């Protein structure tokens, strides 16, 4: 049971080091299988079923699988942001802009308080 829990925690991604679109390498890393055997299986299925079903499945898998993150995701918050970025880049950029504007407003309020003429540095430093 523990192995399956670890398996599904990693997430299914297309590998950035794959031969064509990284589907088989991503599946191999996710299910802990050799990429060679996945490719052999695909070639056998290619001869058995024909070229179109395998190509359609391969490109469908490539379209549905998210690309592997460039750096490993350390927290659930990073994973949530990465998922939002992959699904909607514009939405992720807008989210970052909102966070930046919020931080900018907070810094401006702090600067206003500290640079105000009524702010008495001598009393603040003594206490």
N, C-alpha and C positions, 0 to 999 in steps of 0.2 A: 504494500500500500504506500509506503514512504516513497518508493521510487516513482510511482505515478503522480504523487503530489509534487515532487520536484520537477517532474517532466512538464506538468502543465503550468508551473510557475514561470518557466523561462519564456514562454510565448513562441508562437510560430511566426517566423520571419523569413523573407527571401534573403539569402546570403549575398553579401556584396562581393564575395570571392568566387561566385559560381561561374560556370562555363558560359552559359547563354544568359539566362535571367536569374540564376541562383535558386531556382525552385527545388531541384534535387538536393543541393547542398543544404538548403534550409530545412527540408524534410529530414535529411540525414542527421543533422544536428539536433533537431527537435525530438526525433524518435530514437536517437543514438544508434543509427544504422550507418553502414558504409555507403558512401555515395556511389561507388562502383556498382554495388548490387542493385541499387535503385535504377541506375542507368541501364544495366543489363535487363532488368525486369521491364523497363520501358521499351527497349528494343525488341524483346520477345513479344510484348503486347502489340508493338507496331506491326510485326509480321502476322500476328494472329488476327488482329482486328482491323488492320488497315491504317493508313497514315492519318486520315482526318480525325478520327475519334481521339487519338493520342495527342495530336497537335491542338485540338480544341481544348482538351482537358489541361494540357500543359499551359497554354496561354490563359485559360480561365483561372488556373491556380496562381499564375504570375500576377494576374489582375487583382485577385482577392487577397493575396498575401501581402502584408506590409513589408517594406524593405527594412533590413536589419539596421538598428540605430548605429551611428558612427562610434559613439562612446557608450559603454554599458550604462543602463538605467539603474541608478542607485536607490531611488525611492519610488513609492507609489505615485507621488505628485509628479515626478519626472515622467513616469510611464503615462500618466493621464495627459500631460502636456504633449508628449510625443504622439499619442493616439489622436489628440485633437489636431495636431499639426499635420499628420498624415491625411486625416479625413478632410480638413479644411485649412489650407495654409493661410488664407485671408482671415479666418476666424482666430487662428493662433496668433497672427501678427496683431490683430485688434486687441486680443487679450493682453499681449505684452505691452502695447501702447497704453492701455488702461492702467496697468500696474505701474508703468513708468510715470504717467501723469499723476497718479495718486502719490507716489514717492516724491515727485517734484513739488506737488502742493504742500506736502508735509515739510519738506526742506525749506520752502519759501516761508511758511508760517514760523518755523524756528528762526530763520534769518531775520524775519520782521521783529520777533520778540527780542532777540539778542541785540539788534542794531537800533532799537527804539531808544529815544533820548531818556525815557523814564526808567529804563533798565539800569539799575544801579549795580555796577560790577563790584564796587568795594564791599557792599553789604553781602552780596552773594559769595564772594571769595572768603569773607571772614566767618560766615556761618557754615 
